[in-house]
Amino acid sequence: MILDSFKLQTVIIQLRYADAFELWDRAGMISRRLSTIWPDLKIVEGQPQQQTLRGKGVDIQTGLKQSTISLLGAKSLEQNKVQKVKETFEVWREALELHIVNRISTRATYSKELPTIKEANAELIALNLTRWPTSKVFDQPIDAELNGIDIQYRFEDKSSFSLLRLKTEQIQYEVDLDPEWVEEPEIRESKKRIIIDFDRGLLGSVDADNFRMDDWIKGYQHILRRDIEKVIKVQS
């Protein structure tokens, strides 16, 4: 299973709905209830259109037209986190009086780090999802350090969609610290990695009253693991 060699990085759950004007009267109550679910939440932004709360490994945005939970880390889909996401959805459903939702989606990104971007490109090419040129193209060398691969598959009908993306990337981290307090005030690091990005959602009129968020997330994980290698095998 290809996912077994990757590490979960982020999970984003998002709802979109018709204008929920109840937010204007209930923003404080929503924040208090969410803080009981995620005890270390602090408010970082409060505006008429949206309020943002942030805690360790989680950002929660409650908005007039959409609301989002962003989770960070390898444990983002463990049972205790799924339960908290379920309870957060129930707060939104009740406080914003959501009976119909126009879209519900979950997006997860997985990464695998490699010593060089060349090795990351080679590993992704070896999956036979695309054809890499064997000679110089567009006046560019085929083995340059900044080369990358970005492959995307989209499957969609009127009621749902699934978007699978595989890419290589090189991320640079640069941090300057106060030399008065640290011996090494400059931090320069980079990561070379393969990313698997899977976004799946429901479209149209979703019955929020009977929607079970925990079952949705479990189904999301099951479908990804069941079908990702079907896509790869079709191309091999």
C-alpha positions as CSV (number, residue, x, y, z in Angstrom):
1,M,0.0,0.0,0.0
2,I,1.6,3.2,-1.2
3,L,0.2,5.3,1.7
4,D,2.0,3.1,4.3
5,S,5.3,4.8,3.3
6,F,3.8,8.3,3.6
7,K,3.1,10.5,6.6
8,L,-0.1,12.3,7.1
9,Q,0.5,16.1,7.2
10,T,-2.8,17.9,7.1
11,V,-6.6,17.3,7.1
12,I,-9.1,20.0,6.1
13,I,-12.9,19.5,6.6
14,Q,-15.1,22.2,5.0
15,L,-18.8,23.0,4.8
16,R,-20.5,25.4,2.4
17,Y,-24.0,26.6,2.9
18,A,-26.5,29.4,2.3
19,D,-25.9,32.6,4.3
20,A,-26.1,31.7,8.0
21,F,-27.0,35.1,9.6
22,E,-27.3,33.4,12.9
23,L,-23.5,33.7,13.2
24,W,-23.9,37.4,14.0
25,D,-26.0,36.7,17.1
26,R,-24.3,33.5,18.2
27,A,-20.5,34.0,17.6
28,G,-19.7,34.1,21.2
29,M,-21.7,31.1,22.1
30,I,-20.2,29.1,19.2
31,S,-16.7,30.0,20.4
32,R,-17.4,28.9,23.9
33,R,-18.9,25.6,22.8
34,L,-16.0,24.9,20.5
35,S,-13.5,25.7,23.3
36,T,-15.1,22.9,25.4
37,I,-14.3,20.5,22.5
38,W,-10.8,21.8,21.8
39,P,-9.7,23.2,25.3
40,D,-6.6,25.1,24.1
41,L,-8.4,27.2,21.5
42,K,-7.8,30.9,21.4
43,I,-9.5,33.5,19.2
44,V,-7.2,35.0,16.6
45,E,-9.7,36.9,14.4
46,G,-13.2,38.1,14.8
47,Q,-15.0,39.7,11.9
48,P,-18.7,39.9,10.9
49,Q,-18.1,37.4,8.1
50,Q,-15.9,34.9,10.0
51,Q,-14.3,34.1,13.3
52,T,-11.1,32.1,13.6
53,L,-10.0,30.0,16.6
54,R,-6.6,28.4,16.9
55,G,-5.1,25.7,19.1
56,K,-2.3,23.2,19.1
57,G,-2.6,21.5,15.7
58,V,-6.0,22.9,14.9
59,D,-7.5,26.0,13.2
60,I,-11.3,26.4,13.2
61,Q,-13.0,29.0,11.0
62,T,-16.8,29.6,11.5
63,G,-18.2,31.8,8.7
64,L,-21.3,33.3,7.2
65,K,-21.1,31.1,4.1
66,Q,-18.6,28.3,5.0
67,S,-16.9,26.8,8.0
68,T,-13.6,24.9,8.1
69,I,-11.6,22.7,10.4
70,S,-7.8,22.4,9.6
71,L,-5.8,19.7,11.5
72,L,-2.1,19.4,11.4
73,G,0.0,16.3,12.2
74,A,0.2,12.5,11.7
75,K,-2.6,11.9,14.3
76,S,-5.2,14.1,12.6
77,L,-7.4,11.2,11.7
78,E,-7.2,9.2,14.9
79,Q,-10.5,8.4,16.7
80,N,-10.3,11.1,19.3
81,K,-9.8,13.8,16.6
82,V,-12.6,12.4,14.5
83,Q,-14.9,12.6,17.5
84,K,-14.0,16.2,18.1
85,V,-14.7,17.0,14.4
86,K,-18.0,15.3,14.8
87,E,-18.9,17.4,17.8
88,T,-17.7,20.6,16.1
89,F,-20.0,19.8,13.1
90,E,-22.9,19.3,15.6
91,V,-22.2,22.8,17.1
92,W,-22.3,24.4,13.7
93,R,-25.4,22.5,12.6
94,E,-27.3,23.6,15.8
95,A,-26.0,27.1,16.2
96,L,-26.2,28.1,12.5
97,E,-29.4,26.2,12.0
98,L,-27.9,24.2,9.1
99,H,-30.6,21.9,7.6
100,I,-29.2,21.8,4.1
101,V,-25.5,22.1,3.2
102,N,-24.4,22.8,-0.4
103,R,-21.0,21.1,0.0
104,I,-19.1,18.9,2.5
105,S,-15.5,18.0,1.7
106,T,-12.5,16.5,3.3
107,R,-8.9,17.0,2.0
108,A,-5.8,15.2,3.3
109,T,-2.2,15.6,2.3
110,Y,0.4,12.9,2.9
111,S,4.2,13.4,2.3
112,K,7.3,11.3,1.9
113,E,10.6,13.0,2.4
114,L,13.7,12.0,0.2
115,P,17.3,13.2,0.3
116,T,17.1,15.1,-3.0
117,I,14.4,16.4,-5.4
118,K,15.9,14.2,-8.1
119,E,15.2,11.1,-6.0
120,A,11.6,12.3,-5.3
121,N,11.0,12.9,-9.1
122,A,12.5,9.4,-9.9
123,E,10.3,7.7,-7.4
124,L,7.1,9.4,-8.7
125,I,8.1,8.7,-12.3
126,A,8.6,5.0,-11.4
127,L,4.8,4.8,-10.6
128,N,4.3,5.1,-14.4
129,L,1.7,7.9,-14.0
130,T,3.4,10.1,-16.6
131,R,6.1,10.1,-19.3
132,W,9.3,11.9,-18.5
133,P,11.4,13.1,-21.5
134,T,14.7,11.4,-22.2
135,S,16.4,14.5,-23.7
136,K,16.5,18.2,-23.2
137,V,13.1,19.9,-23.8
138,F,12.0,23.6,-24.0
139,D,15.7,24.5,-23.7
140,Q,15.7,23.0,-20.2
141,P,17.7,20.1,-18.8
142,I,15.7,17.1,-17.7
143,D,17.8,16.6,-14.6
144,A,17.9,20.1,-13.2
145,E,17.5,20.5,-9.4
146,L,14.4,22.6,-9.7
147,N,12.5,20.2,-12.0
148,G,9.2,18.8,-10.6
149,I,6.2,16.7,-11.4
150,D,2.6,17.5,-10.7
151,I,-0.1,15.0,-11.7
152,Q,-3.8,15.5,-11.1
153,Y,-6.9,13.3,-11.6
154,R,-10.4,14.6,-11.2
155,F,-13.6,12.4,-11.0
156,E,-16.9,14.2,-10.6
157,D,-20.6,13.9,-11.2
158,K,-23.6,16.0,-10.0
159,S,-23.5,14.7,-6.5
160,S,-19.8,14.2,-5.6
161,F,-16.2,14.7,-6.6
162,S,-12.8,13.1,-5.9
163,L,-9.6,14.9,-6.7
164,L,-6.3,13.0,-6.5
165,R,-3.0,14.9,-6.9
166,L,0.6,13.6,-6.7
167,K,3.5,16.0,-7.0
168,T,7.1,16.5,-6.0
169,E,8.2,19.7,-4.2
170,Q,11.2,21.4,-2.5
171,I,10.3,23.6,0.4
172,Q,12.7,26.1,1.8
173,Y,12.5,27.3,5.4
174,E,14.3,30.5,6.5
175,V,14.0,31.9,10.0
176,D,16.0,34.9,11.4
177,L,16.2,35.0,15.2
178,D,17.6,37.6,17.6
179,P,21.3,36.9,17.9
180,E,21.2,38.3,21.5
181,W,19.3,35.3,22.6
182,V,20.4,32.4,20.4
183,E,23.8,31.1,19.3
184,E,22.6,30.4,15.7
185,P,20.3,33.3,14.7
186,E,19.8,32.0,11.1
187,I,17.9,28.8,10.4
188,R,18.1,27.5,6.8
189,E,16.5,24.2,6.0
190,S,14.8,22.5,3.1
191,K,12.6,19.5,2.5
192,K,12.4,17.5,-0.7
193,R,9.3,15.3,-0.8
194,I,6.5,13.6,-2.7
195,I,3.0,14.8,-1.9
196,I,-0.3,12.8,-2.2
197,D,-3.3,15.1,-1.9
198,F,-6.8,13.7,-1.9
199,D,-9.9,15.9,-1.8
200,R,-13.3,14.3,-1.8
201,G,-16.7,15.9,-1.3
202,L,-20.5,15.8,-1.6
203,L,-22.2,18.4,-3.8
204,G,-25.8,19.7,-4.1
205,S,-28.3,19.5,-1.3
206,V,-26.8,17.5,1.6
207,D,-29.2,16.7,4.4
208,A,-27.3,18.2,7.4
209,D,-29.9,17.0,10.0
210,N,-29.1,13.3,9.2
211,F,-25.4,13.7,8.2
212,R,-22.9,11.8,10.4
213,M,-19.5,13.4,10.2
214,D,-17.7,10.5,11.8
215,D,-19.1,8.0,9.3
216,W,-18.1,10.4,6.5
217,I,-14.5,10.7,7.6
218,K,-14.2,6.9,8.0
219,G,-15.7,6.4,4.6
220,Y,-13.2,9.0,3.2
221,Q,-10.3,7.0,4.5
222,H,-11.7,3.7,3.3
223,I,-12.2,5.0,-0.2
224,L,-8.8,6.5,-0.5
225,R,-7.0,3.3,0.6
226,R,-9.3,1.1,-1.4
227,D,-8.9,3.0,-4.7
228,I,-5.7,4.9,-4.9
229,E,-3.8,2.0,-6.3
230,K,-6.5,1.3,-8.8
231,V,-5.6,4.6,-10.4
232,I,-1.9,3.8,-10.3
233,K,-2.4,0.3,-11.7
234,V,-4.6,1.6,-14.6
235,Q,-1.6,3.7,-15.7
236,S,1.1,1.0,-15.2
